[in-house]
Amino acid sequence: MKAAFRLLAQRLRVRAVDQLPEEDSQLSCFMLSTSLLPTAILYVPKDKESICIIEWMYLPHTPPRNLFPCITAVADLFFKARHRALQLTGKDIDCVFFPFKQEESERLLVTSPEFQVAFAGFLGTVLHNPPKDKCLQLFSQISYKLTSCFSLQPLSHAITVFTDGSPTRGVVTWQMPDGSWSSKFTENQSSAQRSELAAVILAFQLFAQEDFNLIVDTQYVYKLLLHLPLSYLSPAINRELYGMFSKLQQLIQGRSYFCYVAHIRSHTGFPGFLAEGNARADGALKQNVFSLFDDPILSHHTFHQSAKVLHKMFSIPVSQARDIVSACPSCCKSPINFPFDAVNPRGTQANQTWQMDVTHVPSLGPFNKLHLTVDTYSGFIWATPMKGETSRHVIQHCIRTFAVMGKPLAIKTDNGLSYCSHSFSEFCNLWGIKLSHGIPFNSTGQAIVERAHLTFKSVLYKQTEGRGISTADIPAVVAKVLYTLNFLFTPHNRSHTPVELHFRTEEQLPRPLVSYRKLPDPEWKGPVSLITWGHGYAAVALDNGPLWIPERCVR
């Protein structure tokens, strides 16, 4: 901070402006083409080779529009300079220098409404040769670029490219020299406008080294392309949009080949090459793309599966599946999903042992008490959002879960009041269910259901992108998360989904014979049948029932 103050004091000691001369003289204006927004100098000539700088003038850092054309910025700053000159001297500016060529200035006075308004009533002189002051001579070497790579006429010798967008992603379509059609798709987007904007960016990347005609069917993107090359991007734009605008602007400004841009109305049914190309782009988006089980990118955009599940569902390389997950903005923001299993005694078959608990999910609004049950063998999860967590709500959740998963032999819960209540105990006795509770104030006995809470909230956050959920949409949102967890997720160290494990009628794999030891006894015993094993745990079959031991105690 001290260094900043010292630098500020040093700069203030350097005089950057002069005093207004006492004699009655008119001010002149010098427009500087600085890198972002233009800068103006109000000055009075001192002699033939030097000037007196009276005031530096700038525009606001945040312009009134998100896309602020440079020509409009120059006109607004000149209008502001004229107004300031009237305040200081009571007279209009005598002469003004613009960093344009004479023919460009004359064209702007004819074609630009902003320039016409800024020059209304101006009787001074427009200079095209700067004053001989050394500083101004240096600034005058930097000129505005008033032209872009866009052609005013179609390019007959160039390829014609069509873009289209859906609410999930965009497409670039063009006809190959042999008459066939080719398409390239963008990554997932959050709206149709952003999808087509991403498609336009992809088109400029694909055809960076040749001329091409670009046909878009969205007025939003078409008007954006007309103003973007020579515009200042406001820092108040949405961060994601700013990144897309900036990337497209750099691609356009860095081109050395021409491009012609046109807008076409979609779905007109008119004959001709343009209508056919637009229909091809629209058809490319509809062909297999909208099937959630044919396209891995769209499927992950909908369900947010893990890379392992994408690899299994679509038979794609694991590296490609990981790239899809890493490119998803929701999965990058969500908490890391650790392995599903925990070191807890669990059932050796479906509906043998359940774990049940209640967690709070604020995004579910009034139904923020989420009652969740997980089968400790299969990992099958069922959840019911409710307004309360009393024993009445717990019993309602159990009955709904029975209708989906079946009736369990045992349920393990924590020591909550609703689970320890007399009414819930009677309910379990009525249904023939063994009810057990964990150690008070110790959640490790409920590790499986606690991990299920994290998994459910993680998938919910990804699929809703952190937005609030309306009350009417809560059942559908929760059902979608449950479908994803039970039908599309594969638990750690397993090759089957929870629904496959829960509802299959026979054991698919033989039980191998292993040796085991029961700590702290160092002696290895066996051989015995291995019932199941996972990340850190294992169960072996003994005469008096299954024995749960650490994974390292089996060989």
N, C-alpha and C positions, 0 to 999 in steps of 0.2 A: 504493500500500500504506500509506503514512504517513497519507493522508487517511482510509483505512478504520480504522486504529488510533485516530486522533483521534476519529472518530465513535463508535467503540465505547467509548472512555473517557468521552466526553460522556454517552452513554446510561447507562453504569454509575453515573455520579454522580447521575442522576435516580432517586430511590427509587420502584420500582414495586410493592414489597411492604412490609408492616409486620411488626413482631415479634408473635409470639403472646402475647396477654395472660397475665399470671400467674394471674389468677383462673380458676377452674374454669368454663369456658363452652364450649358446644357450637358446632361449626362449621356454617356454612350453605354452600350451593352455588348458584352462579348460572351457568346455561348460556348461552353466547353463540353466536349464529348467524353465525359468521364465514363468509367467502365459500367456502372449500373444505371444510375439516373443522371441526367444532365446537370451541370452547374453553370451559373451565370455570374458575371462580374459587372458591376456598375462602376464606371471609371470616367475620369476627366483627363483629356490629353494634357500633359505637362509641357512637352516640347515635341520635336519631331521624332525622337527615339525613345521616349519614356512616357509613362502615364501615372496618374494618381488613382490608386484603387480605393474606391469609396465604400463598397460593400460587396460581400460574397452572398450569393443567393442559392437556395436549395429547395427541392421539393420534399414533402414528407416521406419518411422511410417506408411507411405503409401507404401505398397509393389507394385511391378510391375504388379501384377495380383489381381483381386478382390478376388479370392479364392487362398490363398497362403498356400500350404501344409506345415505342420511343418517339415517334412523330408527335403523338398526343402529349407526351411529357415535355418535349421541346416547346410546343405551342403554349402549354400551360405555364411553363416557366417564363417565357417571354411576356405573356400577359401579366404575370406576377411582377416582373421587372418593370414594366410600364407603370403599373399601379404604384410601386415603391418609388419610382422616380417622381411621380406627381406628389407623393407625400413629402419627399425631401426638398424638391425645388419648385414645385408647382407647375412644372413643365413636362412635356412628354419627352421620350428618348429621342436624341438627335440622330443617331445611327446605330445599327446593330450588325454584328458579324455572326453568320451561321456557318458551321463547318460543312456546308454543302456546296456542290458545284452550282453555277448559275442556272443551268437548265433544270437541275433538280429542285431548286427553290421555286422557279417559275411553275414547274409541274405541281408542286405541293400547294401553291396558291390557287391552282385551278381545281385540284382533285381532293384536297383535304379540308373538310368543314372546320376542323379545329384550328388550322392555320388561318383560314378566312376570318374566324371570330377573333383570333389573337391579333390580326393585322387590321381590324376594323378601325377606321379613323386615323391610322398611322400615316404621318406625312414625312417621316424621316427617310434616311437612306439605308439600303441593305448593302453591306460590304461583303465582298468575296475575297478580298486581300486583307489580312489582319494588320493591325498596327505594328510598328517596328520594335516594340518593346520585346526584350529577349525572352521573358517568361511567356508572353502571349504567342511569340513565334514558335516556341516549343509546343504549346498546347494546340496550335493550329495544325500541327502535323498529324494529329489524331482526328480522323474524320468518321462520320456516321456511315454505316453500311445500310443503304436504303433498298438493296435488292437481295433476293433470296434465290434458292435453287428452283423455285416453283416457276413453271412455264405457264404463260397465258393461253397457249394453244395446245391441243392434244398432240402427243408425240407419236406420229404414225409409224416410226421405225422401232418403237420400244414395246416391251411386253406390257400387258394390261393385268393388273393385280386387283382382286376383290377382297374386301374385308367384311366380316360380320361378327356379331357378338351375341352371346346368350347370357342369362343371369349368372352363369358359372365360369365361362371362358370364351375366348375369341378364336377366330380362324382366319387364315390367309390362304386364298385360293387363286391359282393361275393356270393357264393352259400351256402345256409343254409344246415344243416345236413339232413333235410327232402327232399332235392333236389330243393327247390324253390330258387329264386334269390332275393336278397335284395340290395337296393341302398340308398346312402346318398349323398346329394348335398352340395356344398360349398356356401359361400356367393358370391356376384357379384365381378367379376374381370375385368381387363381392357385388357387382351390379353389371347390367348389360352395357352401360356407357363405359365403365372401366374395362370391360372385356374388349370392346371394339377399340378403345384407346390402346390397350395392350397389343391388339392385333396390328394396329398401325405401326407401333414401335417395332414389332416383329418384322413387318414388311420392309421398313427402312433398314433393318439389320440384314435381311436376306438379300436385298437388292442394293447394297451400298456401293457396288462397283459398276453400276449400269443405269441407264435411263429407264424409267418406267412410268406408266399411267396408273394412278391409284383411284379406285372407285369405292366410295364409302356410302352406306345407306343410313347414316345417322347425322342429323343436322348438328348435333352437339360437337361431334368430332370434326365435321367439315368446317364449321365456323372457327373452331379452335385452331385448325391447321392454317387458316387464313391469317390469323393474328399472332400465332405463337413465335414464328422465326425472329421477328423484330420487336419483341415485347419484353418488358421487365416483369418477372414473377414475384408477386407479393409474398412476403414471409408469413402472412396470415393464412395461406392456403393449408388445407389438410396435409399432414406430413406425407402420407402415401401418395396423394395426388401431386404434391410438389415434386416428389421423386420421379413420377412418371412424366410430368410436364418437362422437368429439367432434362431428363434423359432424351425425350423426343426432340427438344430444342437443340441439344448438342448434336444429335444425329443429323438434323436438318442443316444446322450452321456448318457442320464439318463436311458436307457433301460437295463433291466436285462434278456431279452429274445432275442433269435436270430431272424434274418430276412434275407431272401434271395431276392435279387433284380435282375430282368431280364428285358430285352427290347424285345418287339415284334413289328413286322411290322403290321400296321393296314390295314384292308380291303384287306387281301390276299385271302380270300375265302377258305383257306385250312381247312380240317376237323381236329377235335381234340378239347380237352377241352380248351386249351389256346386260340385258335381262337374263340371258342364259347364265352368264357368269355370276350374277347376284344370286340366282336360284341355286347354282352349284355350291356357293359358299353357305347358303342357308341350309341346303341339304346335307352338307358335310357335318354341320353341327348336330343335325337330327339323326344321322346314320350311326347308330350304336353308341353315340356319345351319351344319350340320355338313359341308357341302361346302367343301373347301379352295379350290375354284376358282370359287365363286359369291359368296363373302362376303369383301370385302377386309380387314375387321378380323380375322376368324378366320384368313385366309390369312397375314396379316403376323404374327399371334401364333404361327403355326406355323413359318414360314420366315424372317421378319424381312427381307423384301425392301426395297429402296430405294423412295423415293417415285416415281422414274421408272418402275420396273418395275410398281408398283401402278397407276400412271396408264395404262400400256400394257395390262396384263392385264385390268383391269375397266372401262376407258373412263370413269374418274372424273376430275374436275378435278385439276390438279396441286396446287392449294391443299388440297383434301381429302386427297389422298395424303400430303402433308407433315404435315397435322394428325394422321393416323393414326400416322405414324412418330414424330412428336414426343411423342405421348401414350403411346408404348410405353416402360415403365420400363427394359427391357433395352437398348433402342437408345440411351436417354439416358445410360446408365452406360458403354456400350462406347466404345472409342476411335473417333475420327473416321476414317471410311474415305475416304481420298483417292482421286483418279482412278486407275483400274486400270492404265492404260498407263504406260510409262516410255520414255525416250529411248534405246532400244537397237536395233541392227539385228535384224530379225526376219524370219520367213518370209513369203513372198508367197502361200502356199497352205498348206492343212492338212498336218500331218506333214512339213513341210520342216525346221523347226528347233525343237527342244525345249530348255527349260532345266530343270535338275533339281537338287535340293538336299535336305538333311535339316534339320529344325527340331525343337526339343524342346517338347513340350506336356505339362506336369506333370499336367494334369487327366485324361490318358489312362492314368494309373497305370503298370503295368509295360510297356505298349506306348507309351511316351512319345516314342519316336523316330519322327517322322512323315516318311516319304519322300514328297516331293511333286514332281510333274512338271507343267509348264504348256506348252502349245503357243503359241509366240510369235505366231502368226497369228490363231488363233481365240480364244485365251484359255481354252481348255478345260483344266480342272484335274483331275488324278487323284492321290489320296494313299493311302498304305498305312501304317497304324500297325504298328510292329515293336518288338521288344525290343532290337535292336542296329543298328549302322550300319556293319558291315563290308562288304566287297565281296560276300559271299554274300547279305546282306540287300539290297544294291543291285540285284543281278542278279534276285532274286526279285521285287522291286518292278517292275523293267523288264518282266519277262515278264507280270506281271498287268496292267501298263499297256498293253502291246501288245494284249492280248485285248480291251481297251475302246476305245482310241484308234487302233489300228493301229501300223505300224512307221514310225519317222521316218527321214529322210535324215541328219540330224545331231542330236547332243545336245551341249549346252554345260553344263559343270559348273564348280565351283570347284576348288581344288587340294587337296581333302581326300585323305587317305590311301586311302580306299576307291575314290575315282574315279580316282586315279592308279596304282592297283594293276595288276599284269600280268594278273591274272585278268579284271578288268573290261575291259581293253583287248582281250584275246582274245575276250571275249564280243561286243564291238562289231564286231570284225573278222568274226566268224562270221556276224553278222546283217547285215553290209554297212552299218554305221552309222559316219558320220564323227564322231569324238570330239574335242572341243576343250575347253580349260580357260581360265579367266580369268586375269587378272594376280594373282600372289600377294598376299594381304593387301589386296585391293581388291575390295569387293563391288559396285561400280557396274556391272561387267560382267554381274552376275547380278541387276540391278535388277528385272526382270520377275518372277522366281521369288521374290525377297525381298518384293516387294509382294504376291504370291500368298500368302506365309506370313502376312502381316498380315491379308489379307482372310479367309483360312481361320480364323484364330484369333478374329477379330472376330465372324464369323457363329457359330462354335462357342460363344463366350461368350454371345451373345444367346440362342441356342436352348437352352442348358443353364442360363441365368440364373446363371452363375458357380458352380453346384453341382458336386460331385464326380461322377464317372461310374463306375459299377460295371464290372468287367471284362467281364461278359456283355453289357453294353449298348454297348460300344465300337464294334463293327462297324456297328450300326444308327445310332448317333449320327454316325459319320464319313460313312456313306452318305447320311444326311439332309443334312448340310452340303454334300456334293458335288452332290447333286441340286439344292439351292438355288442353288449357284454356277453350275452348268452349264446348268440349264433355266429358272431364274427371274431371274437377274441379267443386266443388259445392260451391257457394257463402256462406258467413257466415250467419247462422240462416236460411238457406233454404235447402230444400230436393231435389231440381231439379237442373240439370245443366243449364248453360246459353242457350244452344241450345234448351232444352226442354221448357224453359220459353219463349224464343223468338218466336218460331214457333208453339206453341200450339194454337188451334182455340177457346177454351172456358175456362172459369175459372173453375178450378178443386175444389176449396174450397169455401164454403159459406162465406159471409162477416158477422162477428159477430157484435152485437150492443154494443157500448161502450159509456162511458161518457168522456168528454174532457174539457179542459180549455185552453184559449188562453191568454198567459202571456202578460201583467202583471195582468190581471183580475183574482182574486182568485176564482171566482165562477165556479163551475162545471156545464156543460151543457150537454144535450143529452136526450135520447140515439140517436146516429147516427151510420151509417155503417162505419166499419173500412176497408179502402181500402187495406192498406199494412202497415207493420211495420218491423223494422230491428234494427240493433245495434245503438241505440241512436236516432232513428227517427220514425215517424209514420205519416200516412195520413188518414184523415177522410173525408167522403163525406158530403158536405153541399149543399144547394140549388144553391149557386153561384159558385160551383166548389170545387175541393179538397183543403183541408187546411193541410199544412205541419206544424207539431208541434213536440217538443221533445217527446221522448218515455215516459218520466216520467209524461207527461201531459195527459196520457190516462189511463183509468182504466175500 
